[in-house]
Amino acid sequence: MERSYSDADRRAGRVLDAVARSGSRRPLLVSHEMIGRMLAKQLAGLSPAEALGRDQPSDVIYVVGGDRTIGRLRSASELG
């Protein structure tokens, strides 16, 4: 991974650790493209190549399941 993605991956990991320590049952994380990819990488156990190859639009809502699956709810363009 490029250095900037490696840095983003570490930042995403720190955020996820903080969320886990908070005890929040349904946290909401809002991010831009790079951090979104790295959050998906860590949450779903993706490889760096899989994370970087993901379609990561900026107007979409994802839900992460307990089994580490990531589901796409909707994007602004789908809302009409």
N, C-alpha and C positions, 0 to 999 in steps of 0.2 A: 504494500500500500504506500501511496505517497505520504510524505511527512505530514502534510496538513490533515489527511484522513487518519493517520495514526494518532495525531494529537486530538482530533475530534473523537476518536474511539476511546481514548483515555477519559476525556471530559464526559462522554456519555456514560461510561462505567461509573464515574464518581456520582453522577446524577442518579443513576439507578440504585447505587448503594445507599444514597441519602433517602431515596423514596422507600427503599426496603426498611431502613432504620426508623422511618417515620411511623410505620404501622398503618399507613393509609391503605384502605381496601380497594379503592377505585380512583387512583391518581389520574390526573389529566396532565399530559406533557405536550407542550406546543413547541415545535422546532422548525428550523429551516431545513433545506434539502440535505446538507452534509451531516448534520447531527441526526436527522431522521433516519438516514441510512445506517449510521452507527448504532442508534438505538435498536433498530430492527435487527442488526447483526447480533447484538448481544441478547436481545429478548428472544429471538427465534433460533439462536445458535447457528447463524449463517456463517459461511466462510467469508473472508474479505472479498473474494471475487463475486460471490453471490450478492453480498450487500452492495457492492459498487455497481453491479449490473441491474439492480432493482429499478423499476419505474417508480419514481418518487415525486409525483406532482405536489405542488404546494397548496392545493385546495382540497385535500382529501382527509378524511377521518378514518383512523385505523383502530381496531379493538384487538388487544392481545389476550388470548385465552390462557387458561391455566396450563394447558398442554403446549404452550409456546407457539401456537398458531397465530398468524396475523390475518385478520379479516378486514377487508375494505368496506366501510359503510357507504360512503357516497362522496362525490366531489361537487363543487359548485356548478360545474357544467351539467351534471346529472340532475340538478335541482331545477334547471330550466332557467 
